[in-house]
Amino acid sequence: MKDERPHTQLPPPDGSEDRPDGFISLAILAFAVVGPLIYFGPQLGAIEAWLIDGYRMIDSWAAPIRELVFG
């Protein structure tokens, strides 16, 4: 059975090329941010604790200098 209808694609609606599809970009960004957080979740707690300990150590070293300069 032969199809008699023409198989041509309709042109896109006016202004559609000016409108970016924001949902896809947002979904990719959310996956790129949330995916590693879920996968590396248990290890992130140890890294966070290590960074906070480092900050406190640097702050304890800088406290006397800060008191001398600003106090």
A tleap script that builds the chain and sets N, CA, C and O, in Angstrom:
source leaprc.protein.ff14SB
mol = sequence {
  NMET LYS ASP GLU ARG PRO HIE THR GLN LEU
  PRO PRO PRO ASP GLY SER GLU ASP ARG PRO
  ASP GLY PHE ILE SER LEU ALA ILE LEU ALA
  PHE ALA VAL VAL GLY PRO LEU ILE TYR PHE
  GLY PRO GLN LEU GLY ALA ILE GLU ALA TRP
  LEU ILE ASP GLY TYR ARG MET ILE ASP SER
  TRP ALA ALA PRO ILE ARG GLU LEU VAL PHE
  CGLY
}
set mol.1.N position { 0.849 -1.173 0.000 }
set mol.1.CA position { 0.000 0.000 0.000 }
set mol.1.C position { 0.894 1.235 0.000 }
set mol.1.O position { 1.754 1.393 0.867 }
set mol.2.N position { 0.687 2.082 -0.954 }
set mol.2.CA position { 1.515 3.267 -1.118 }
set mol.2.C position { 0.865 4.456 -0.421 }
set mol.2.O position { -0.344 4.670 -0.511 }
set mol.3.N position { 1.701 5.226 0.277 }
set mol.3.CA position { 1.211 6.415 0.987 }
set mol.3.C position { 1.246 7.592 0.028 }
set mol.3.O position { 2.294 7.894 -0.542 }
set mol.4.N position { 0.131 8.249 -0.155 }
set mol.4.CA position { 0.030 9.351 -1.098 }
set mol.4.C position { 0.345 10.711 -0.472 }
set mol.4.O position { 0.438 11.715 -1.179 }
set mol.5.N position { 0.506 10.743 0.825 }
set mol.5.CA position { 0.752 12.031 1.476 }
set mol.5.C position { 2.211 12.445 1.292 }
set mol.5.O position { 3.097 11.590 1.282 }
set mol.6.N position { 2.467 13.729 1.148 }
set mol.6.CA position { 3.872 14.168 1.058 }
set mol.6.C position { 4.528 14.094 2.444 }
set mol.6.O position { 3.891 14.388 3.456 }
set mol.7.N position { 5.777 13.708 2.478 }
set mol.7.CA position { 6.504 13.561 3.733 }
set mol.7.C position { 7.500 14.699 3.889 }
set mol.7.O position { 8.711 14.477 3.866 }
set mol.8.N position { 7.010 15.877 4.041 }
set mol.8.CA position { 7.887 17.029 4.247 }
set mol.8.C position { 7.712 17.522 5.675 }
set mol.8.O position { 6.618 17.483 6.236 }
set mol.9.N position { 8.798 17.978 6.238 }
set mol.9.CA position { 8.765 18.462 7.620 }
set mol.9.C position { 8.286 19.908 7.630 }
set mol.9.O position { 8.671 20.713 6.782 }
set mol.10.N position { 7.453 20.214 8.590 }
set mol.10.CA position { 6.948 21.578 8.716 }
set mol.10.C position { 8.047 22.476 9.259 }
set mol.10.O position { 8.899 22.019 10.021 }
set mol.11.N position { 8.038 23.734 8.880 }
set mol.11.CA position { 9.041 24.649 9.430 }
set mol.11.C position { 8.772 24.891 10.917 }
set mol.11.O position { 7.632 24.758 11.362 }
set mol.12.N position { 9.801 25.243 11.690 }
set mol.12.CA position { 9.576 25.507 13.115 }
set mol.12.C position { 8.737 26.761 13.307 }
set mol.12.O position { 8.717 27.628 12.433 }
set mol.13.N position { 8.050 26.873 14.427 }
set mol.13.CA position { 7.258 28.071 14.701 }
set mol.13.C position { 8.149 29.306 14.780 }
set mol.13.O position { 9.340 29.220 15.077 }
set mol.14.N position { 7.552 30.430 14.511 }
set mol.14.CA position { 8.318 31.684 14.550 }
set mol.14.C position { 8.867 31.942 15.939 }
set mol.14.O position { 8.153 31.802 16.932 }
set mol.15.N position { 10.133 32.319 16.010 }
set mol.15.CA position { 10.763 32.674 17.271 }
set mol.15.C position { 11.264 31.500 18.080 }
set mol.15.O position { 11.776 31.703 19.180 }
set mol.16.N position { 11.141 30.282 17.587 }
set mol.16.CA position { 11.556 29.139 18.388 }
set mol.16.C position { 13.077 29.039 18.485 }
set mol.16.O position { 13.590 28.501 19.466 }
set mol.17.N position { 13.811 29.545 17.487 }
set mol.17.CA position { 15.257 29.467 17.553 }
set mol.17.C position { 15.842 30.477 18.542 }
set mol.17.O position { 16.999 30.346 18.940 }
set mol.18.N position { 15.074 31.466 18.938 }
set mol.18.CA position { 15.543 32.457 19.904 }
set mol.18.C position { 15.308 32.014 21.340 }
set mol.18.O position { 15.826 32.629 22.271 }
set mol.19.N position { 14.544 30.970 21.524 }
set mol.19.CA position { 14.151 30.520 22.847 }
set mol.19.C position { 14.982 29.299 23.245 }
set mol.19.O position { 14.717 28.203 22.752 }
set mol.20.N position { 15.974 29.454 24.117 }
set mol.20.CA position { 16.746 28.270 24.516 }
set mol.20.C position { 15.913 27.357 25.419 }
set mol.20.O position { 15.034 27.816 26.148 }
set mol.21.N position { 16.204 26.079 25.356 }
set mol.21.CA position { 15.492 25.115 26.184 }
set mol.21.C position { 16.186 25.061 27.534 }
set mol.21.O position { 17.168 24.336 27.693 }
set mol.22.N position { 15.699 25.805 28.494 }
set mol.22.CA position { 16.344 25.925 29.791 }
set mol.22.C position { 16.207 24.696 30.665 }
set mol.22.O position { 17.040 24.481 31.545 }
set mol.23.N position { 15.187 23.882 30.452 }
set mol.23.CA position { 14.989 22.715 31.306 }
set mol.23.C position { 16.121 21.711 31.145 }
set mol.23.O position { 16.602 21.153 32.132 }
set mol.24.N position { 16.547 21.478 29.921 }
set mol.24.CA position { 17.616 20.508 29.686 }
set mol.24.C position { 18.909 20.993 30.337 }
set mol.24.O position { 19.614 20.207 30.970 }
set mol.25.N position { 19.218 22.253 30.190 }
set mol.25.CA position { 20.437 22.803 30.812 }
set mol.25.C position { 20.368 22.706 32.329 }
set mol.25.O position { 21.358 22.371 32.979 }
set mol.26.N position { 19.223 22.994 32.881 }
set mol.26.CA position { 19.049 22.918 34.327 }
set mol.26.C position { 19.145 21.473 34.822 }
set mol.26.O position { 19.726 21.213 35.875 }
set mol.27.N position { 18.581 20.547 34.071 }
set mol.27.CA position { 18.636 19.137 34.460 }
set mol.27.C position { 20.070 18.613 34.408 }
set mol.27.O position { 20.487 17.870 35.297 }
set mol.28.N position { 20.820 18.986 33.389 }
set mol.28.CA position { 22.216 18.558 33.291 }
set mol.28.C position { 23.036 19.161 34.420 }
set mol.28.O position { 23.861 18.471 35.018 }
set mol.29.N position { 22.823 20.428 34.719 }
set mol.29.CA position { 23.537 21.079 35.816 }
set mol.29.C position { 23.199 20.422 37.151 }
set mol.29.O position { 24.090 20.187 37.966 }
set mol.30.N position { 21.931 20.127 37.380 }
set mol.30.CA position { 21.527 19.479 38.633 }
set mol.30.C position { 22.144 18.094 38.742 }
set mol.30.O position { 22.588 17.702 39.821 }
set mol.31.N position { 22.181 17.348 37.644 }
set mol.31.CA position { 22.793 16.027 37.670 }
set mol.31.C position { 24.295 16.123 37.930 }
set mol.31.O position { 24.852 15.305 38.661 }
set mol.32.N position { 24.948 17.119 37.333 }
set mol.32.CA position { 26.394 17.281 37.521 }
set mol.32.C position { 26.739 17.690 38.948 }
set mol.32.O position { 27.826 17.371 39.430 }
set mol.33.N position { 25.835 18.390 39.633 }
set mol.33.CA position { 26.099 18.819 41.010 }
set mol.33.C position { 25.665 17.759 42.015 }
set mol.33.O position { 26.413 17.438 42.938 }
set mol.34.N position { 24.480 17.221 41.846 }
set mol.34.CA position { 23.915 16.309 42.836 }
set mol.34.C position { 24.505 14.901 42.719 }
set mol.34.O position { 24.669 14.217 43.729 }
set mol.35.N position { 24.822 14.469 41.511 }
set mol.35.CA position { 25.357 13.127 41.315 }
set mol.35.C position { 26.615 12.846 42.134 }
set mol.35.O position { 26.645 11.869 42.883 }
set mol.36.N position { 27.659 13.679 42.011 }
set mol.36.CA position { 28.851 13.445 42.835 }
set mol.36.C position { 28.589 13.568 44.332 }
set mol.36.O position { 29.227 12.877 45.127 }
set mol.37.N position { 27.658 14.438 44.729 }
set mol.37.CA position { 27.351 14.555 46.158 }
set mol.37.C position { 26.750 13.264 46.700 }
set mol.37.O position { 27.039 12.865 47.828 }
set mol.38.N position { 25.917 12.613 45.899 }
set mol.38.CA position { 25.337 11.345 46.337 }
set mol.38.C position { 26.396 10.248 46.336 }
set mol.38.O position { 26.479 9.454 47.273 }
set mol.39.N position { 27.205 10.209 45.279 }
set mol.39.CA position { 28.185 9.138 45.148 }
set mol.39.C position { 29.294 9.244 46.193 }
set mol.39.O position { 29.683 8.242 46.792 }
set mol.40.N position { 29.800 10.457 46.412 }
set mol.40.CA position { 30.912 10.661 47.344 }
set mol.40.C position { 30.460 11.153 48.708 }
set mol.40.O position { 31.284 11.657 49.472 }
set mol.41.N position { 29.198 11.027 49.037 }
set mol.41.CA position { 28.650 11.549 50.280 }
set mol.41.C position { 29.400 11.167 51.539 }
set mol.41.O position { 29.750 12.053 52.319 }
set mol.42.N position { 29.666 9.882 51.778 }
set mol.42.CA position { 30.361 9.514 53.019 }
set mol.42.C position { 31.777 10.087 53.119 }
set mol.42.O position { 32.225 10.438 54.211 }
set mol.43.N position { 32.475 10.184 52.006 }
set mol.43.CA position { 33.834 10.719 52.037 }
set mol.43.C position { 33.848 12.231 52.214 }
set mol.43.O position { 34.829 12.783 52.712 }
set mol.44.N position { 32.775 12.910 51.814 }
set mol.44.CA position { 32.747 14.367 51.917 }
set mol.44.C position { 32.754 14.829 53.371 }
set mol.44.O position { 33.277 15.902 53.673 }
set mol.45.N position { 32.187 14.043 54.265 }
set mol.45.CA position { 32.205 14.409 55.679 }
set mol.45.C position { 33.625 14.434 56.221 }
set mol.45.O position { 33.976 15.326 56.994 }
set mol.46.N position { 34.445 13.468 55.825 }
set mol.46.CA position { 35.838 13.437 56.273 }
set mol.46.C position { 36.630 14.592 55.679 }
set mol.46.O position { 37.452 15.201 56.366 }
set mol.47.N position { 36.392 14.897 54.419 }
set mol.47.CA position { 37.100 16.018 53.776 }
set mol.47.C position { 36.686 17.331 54.419 }
set mol.47.O position { 37.526 18.204 54.639 }
set mol.48.N position { 35.402 17.481 54.721 }
set mol.48.CA position { 34.917 18.707 55.358 }
set mol.48.C position { 35.544 18.881 56.734 }
set mol.48.O position { 35.947 19.987 57.097 }
set mol.49.N position { 35.630 17.809 57.494 }
set mol.49.CA position { 36.246 17.887 58.824 }
set mol.49.C position { 37.727 18.254 58.712 }
set mol.49.O position { 38.242 19.026 59.522 }
set mol.50.N position { 38.399 17.707 57.721 }
set mol.50.CA position { 39.823 18.017 57.518 }
set mol.50.C position { 40.004 19.493 57.161 }
set mol.50.O position { 40.926 20.142 57.656 }
set mol.51.N position { 39.131 20.025 56.304 }
set mol.51.CA position { 39.229 21.441 55.932 }
set mol.51.C position { 38.939 22.354 57.119 }
set mol.51.O position { 39.610 23.370 57.297 }
set mol.52.N position { 37.949 22.002 57.928 }
set mol.52.CA position { 37.626 22.822 59.096 }
set mol.52.C position { 38.766 22.793 60.107 }
set mol.52.O position { 39.091 23.819 60.705 }
set mol.53.N position { 39.379 21.617 60.302 }
set mol.53.CA position { 40.532 21.542 61.203 }
set mol.53.C position { 41.692 22.394 60.695 }
set mol.53.O position { 42.367 23.061 61.480 }
set mol.54.N position { 41.921 22.371 59.395 }
set mol.54.CA position { 42.982 23.208 58.812 }
set mol.54.C position { 42.698 24.692 58.998 }
set mol.54.O position { 43.599 25.466 59.323 }
set mol.55.N position { 41.438 25.089 58.791 }
set mol.55.CA position { 41.077 26.492 58.987 }
set mol.55.C position { 41.282 26.913 60.442 }
set mol.55.O position { 41.799 27.999 60.705 }
set mol.56.N position { 40.885 26.069 61.380 }
set mol.56.CA position { 41.051 26.403 62.803 }
set mol.56.C position { 42.528 26.500 63.184 }
set mol.56.O position { 42.904 27.345 63.997 }
set mol.57.N position { 43.366 25.637 62.601 }
set mol.57.CA position { 44.787 25.678 62.894 }
set mol.57.C position { 45.405 26.968 62.363 }
set mol.57.O position { 46.190 27.612 63.060 }
set mol.58.N position { 45.059 27.349 61.139 }
set mol.58.CA position { 45.576 28.601 60.571 }
set mol.58.C position { 45.052 29.789 61.364 }
set mol.58.O position { 45.785 30.750 61.597 }
set mol.59.N position { 43.791 29.733 61.781 }
set mol.59.CA position { 43.215 30.822 62.570 }
set mol.59.C position { 43.912 30.949 63.925 }
set mol.59.O position { 44.122 32.062 64.408 }
set mol.60.N position { 44.270 29.830 64.540 }
set mol.60.CA position { 44.970 29.906 65.836 }
set mol.60.C position { 46.381 30.469 65.669 }
set mol.60.O position { 46.888 31.137 66.570 }
set mol.61.N position { 47.010 30.209 64.540 }
set mol.61.CA position { 48.329 30.790 64.284 }
set mol.61.C position { 48.225 32.285 63.993 }
set mol.61.O position { 49.094 33.060 64.394 }
set mol.62.N position { 47.173 32.687 63.303 }
set mol.62.CA position { 47.031 34.087 62.892 }
set mol.62.C position { 46.413 34.964 63.980 }
set mol.62.O position { 46.481 36.190 63.886 }
set mol.63.N position { 45.819 34.370 65.000 }
set mol.63.CA position { 45.151 35.164 66.040 }
set mol.63.C position { 46.095 36.127 66.752 }
set mol.63.O position { 45.731 37.291 66.923 }
set mol.64.N position { 47.287 35.710 67.176 }
set mol.64.CA position { 48.179 36.681 67.832 }
set mol.64.C position { 48.601 37.817 66.912 }
set mol.64.O position { 48.717 38.962 67.349 }
set mol.65.N position { 48.828 37.509 65.654 }
set mol.65.CA position { 49.214 38.560 64.702 }
set mol.65.C position { 48.057 39.509 64.477 }
set mol.65.O position { 48.245 40.724 64.401 }
set mol.66.N position { 46.859 38.955 64.371 }
set mol.66.CA position { 45.658 39.793 64.167 }
set mol.66.C position { 45.441 40.688 65.386 }
set mol.66.O position { 45.095 41.859 65.231 }
set mol.67.N position { 45.635 40.168 66.574 }
set mol.67.CA position { 45.479 40.985 67.787 }
set mol.67.C position { 46.538 42.086 67.839 }
set mol.67.O position { 46.251 43.202 68.272 }
set mol.68.N position { 47.748 41.780 67.404 }
set mol.68.CA position { 48.804 42.779 67.410 }
set mol.68.C position { 48.510 43.899 66.425 }
set mol.68.O position { 48.721 45.071 66.738 }
set mol.69.N position { 48.030 43.554 65.248 }
set mol.69.CA position { 47.788 44.553 64.198 }
set mol.69.C position { 46.495 45.327 64.453 }
set mol.69.O position { 46.481 46.554 64.354 }
set mol.70.N position { 45.424 44.631 64.774 }
set mol.70.CA position { 44.126 45.288 64.880 }
set mol.70.C position { 43.693 45.552 66.331 }
set mol.70.O position { 42.728 46.280 66.562 }
set mol.71.N position { 44.379 44.982 67.277 }
set mol.71.CA position { 43.899 45.084 68.658 }
set mol.71.C position { 44.509 46.218 69.363 }
set mol.71.O position { 44.214 46.447 70.536 }
savepdb mol mol.pdb
quit
